[in-house]
């Protein structure tokens, strides 16, 4: 996976997006971020397509982390990924993107917002339920579904 990330050119323009052959309507960046998170043991990775619902972002990626150290490691991988592609990564409120204590961190990549959540925060906030009208473009492969729908 690391070789794939380094070979990809930075995104220059949102139209047309760099796409993944499995989902030509979903930017390759979203698919690669989901794969990166799963590769580094994030749990229950889900990507939601929000383009039809509002204009302030295109995708949410939601993943479960097991600890603060796990979250910090994923934040480093996301930062490296963004840097390799020329994307600006803006962390959410607080140090290291921590929104609510250590239970929820986010990274804003403009067209994609990544939510790294503890199990308890994910259960409490239920973002997938809140955004249930969004199309799911990456259900976790751990659920045996792979990237589709």
C-alpha positions as CSV (number, residue, x, y, z in Angstrom):
1,X,0.0,0.0,0.0
2,X,2.8,2.4,0.9
3,X,4.2,2.2,-2.7
4,X,0.8,2.9,-4.1
5,X,0.4,6.1,-2.1
6,X,3.8,7.4,-3.0
7,X,3.3,6.9,-6.8
8,X,0.0,8.8,-6.9
9,X,0.3,12.4,-8.0
10,X,-1.3,15.2,-5.8
11,X,-4.8,16.1,-6.6
12,X,-4.8,19.4,-8.6
13,X,-8.5,19.8,-9.4
14,X,-11.8,18.5,-8.0
15,X,-13.2,18.2,-11.6
16,X,-12.7,15.6,-12.8
17,X,-11.6,13.7,-9.6
18,X,-8.8,11.1,-9.6
19,X,-10.9,8.0,-9.4
20,X,-10.5,4.4,-8.3
21,X,-11.5,1.8,-10.9
22,X,-13.8,0.0,-8.5
23,X,-15.9,3.1,-7.9
24,X,-15.4,5.6,-10.7
25,X,-17.8,8.1,-9.0
26,X,-15.7,8.1,-5.8
27,X,-12.3,9.9,-5.8
28,X,-9.3,7.6,-5.4
29,X,-8.2,9.7,-2.4
30,X,-11.3,8.6,-0.4
31,X,-10.7,5.0,-1.3
32,X,-7.0,5.2,-0.5
33,X,-7.7,6.9,2.8
34,X,-10.2,4.1,3.8
35,X,-7.6,1.4,2.8
36,X,-4.9,3.3,4.7
37,X,-7.0,3.4,7.9
38,X,-7.9,-0.3,7.6
39,X,-4.2,-1.2,7.0
40,X,-3.3,0.5,10.2
41,X,-6.0,-1.3,12.2
42,X,-8.8,1.3,12.4
43,X,-12.0,-0.4,13.1
44,X,-15.3,-0.3,11.2
45,X,-14.2,2.1,8.5
46,X,-17.1,3.7,6.7
47,X,-17.1,6.4,4.0
48,X,-20.2,8.4,3.3
49,X,-20.9,10.4,0.2
50,X,-22.5,13.7,1.3
51,X,-22.3,15.5,-2.1
52,X,-26.1,15.4,-2.6
53,X,-26.9,16.6,0.9
54,X,-24.8,19.8,1.3
55,X,-21.9,21.8,-0.2
56,X,-19.4,22.2,2.7
57,X,-17.7,18.8,2.2
58,X,-18.1,15.8,-0.1
59,X,-17.2,12.8,2.1
60,X,-17.1,11.7,5.7
61,X,-14.8,8.9,6.6
62,X,-15.5,7.4,10.1
63,X,-13.3,5.0,11.9
64,X,-13.0,3.5,15.3
65,X,-9.7,3.8,17.3
66,X,-8.6,1.6,20.2
67,X,-6.6,4.1,22.2
68,X,-5.1,7.6,22.2
69,X,-1.8,6.2,20.9
70,X,-3.7,4.4,18.1
71,X,-5.5,7.7,17.2
72,X,-2.2,9.6,17.3
73,X,-0.6,7.1,15.0
74,X,-3.5,7.3,12.5
75,X,-3.3,11.1,12.6
76,X,0.4,10.9,11.6
77,X,-0.4,8.5,8.8
78,X,-3.2,10.8,7.5
79,X,-0.8,13.8,7.8
80,X,1.8,12.0,5.8
81,X,-0.8,10.8,3.2
82,X,-2.0,14.4,2.8
83,X,1.5,15.8,2.5
84,X,2.4,13.2,-0.2
85,X,-0.6,14.3,-2.2
86,X,-0.3,18.1,-1.7
87,X,-3.5,18.2,0.4
88,X,-3.9,20.6,3.3
89,X,-4.9,18.8,6.4
90,X,-6.7,20.9,9.0
91,X,-7.2,19.4,12.4
92,X,-10.4,19.9,14.4
93,X,-10.7,21.8,17.6
94,X,-8.0,21.4,20.2
95,X,-4.6,19.9,20.2
96,X,-4.1,17.1,17.6
97,X,-7.6,17.5,16.3
98,X,-9.2,16.3,19.6
99,X,-12.8,17.5,19.7
100,X,-14.2,15.9,22.8
101,X,-11.5,14.8,25.1
102,X,-9.8,11.8,23.6
103,X,-12.9,10.2,22.2
104,X,-13.2,12.0,18.9
105,X,-10.6,13.5,16.6
106,X,-11.2,14.9,13.1
107,X,-9.1,15.9,10.2
108,X,-10.5,18.3,7.6
109,X,-9.1,17.7,4.1
110,X,-11.6,20.1,2.5
111,X,-13.6,17.7,0.3
112,X,-13.2,14.9,2.9
113,X,-13.5,15.0,6.7
114,X,-12.1,12.1,8.7
115,X,-13.6,11.2,12.1
116,X,-11.4,9.0,14.4
117,X,-13.6,8.0,17.3
118,X,-13.4,5.7,20.3
119,X,-16.0,3.0,20.4
120,X,-18.0,4.8,23.1
121,X,-18.0,8.1,21.2
122,X,-19.0,6.4,18.0
123,X,-21.9,4.7,19.8
124,X,-22.9,7.9,21.5
125,X,-22.8,10.2,18.5
126,X,-24.0,7.7,15.9
127,X,-22.8,9.7,12.9
128,X,-23.8,7.0,10.4
129,X,-27.4,7.3,11.8
130,X,-27.3,11.1,11.7
131,X,-26.2,11.0,8.1
132,X,-28.2,7.9,7.2
133,X,-29.5,9.5,4.0
134,X,-25.9,9.6,2.7
135,X,-24.7,7.0,0.3
136,X,-22.2,4.5,1.9
137,X,-19.2,4.2,-0.5
138,X,-16.9,2.2,1.8
139,X,-18.4,-0.2,4.3
140,X,-15.7,-1.9,6.3
141,X,-14.2,-5.0,4.6
142,X,-14.2,-6.4,8.1
143,X,-18.0,-6.7,7.7
144,X,-17.4,-8.7,4.5
145,X,-18.9,-6.1,2.2
146,X,-16.0,-4.3,0.6
147,X,-16.2,-1.0,-1.0
148,X,-19.6,-0.8,-2.7
149,X,-23.3,0.1,-2.5
